[in-house]
């Protein structure tokens, strides 16, 4: 484990574990480091434990505001999502250290990651309380471009954004990829809420469709299941534009995150 973590990251983890008395609800003693989780591009997450309880400690891998993120909004969303049984419960944060600690949840194979299950998860996320933080795709793209030393927005992104009429906003996850979904005892859970913000719910559907590589038939089935009826032509057109926006943002993000990690 020690070889898999840089000295700076290991030091930050040790500092977070030293604050175990401030975790709410927390352990009875200082947790022990078990293993690194995944190989995330933007952050480092490790599994820690004490007795039969486990937590995930996430360490920021970059200056979050340079990527257009808001950790205060994320914390509020996580609390609401945990209350709604949509996410593991957050127990501690330290913005100075760039640390977030959440309870660890095991995956349960009995919960299917089906179209119906995804639609239900999306609807429940979109029903969460509003926060004072909004996803503006063009502003987010400009954050990424600034890290790349560029200024020109992709034409496809601008054109797709221009075609969108204003709609009522809802709380959206905005990164509901397969890796950020977990089969819980009573349904799907969502992980990694750092991109959560108010936005167009159809952007969330676009993330799932593009990230999962759904076919046209599967994409329509998800749209129908989420909406509760057959979407009309304007709704389908709006979803198509949101898919374009997501693809363009994802492409910029992949380039920007490498720059952010090196800076």
Order of alpha helices (4+ residues) and beta strands (2+ residues): alpha-beta-beta-beta-alpha-beta-beta-alpha-alpha-alpha-beta-beta-beta-beta-alpha-alpha-alpha
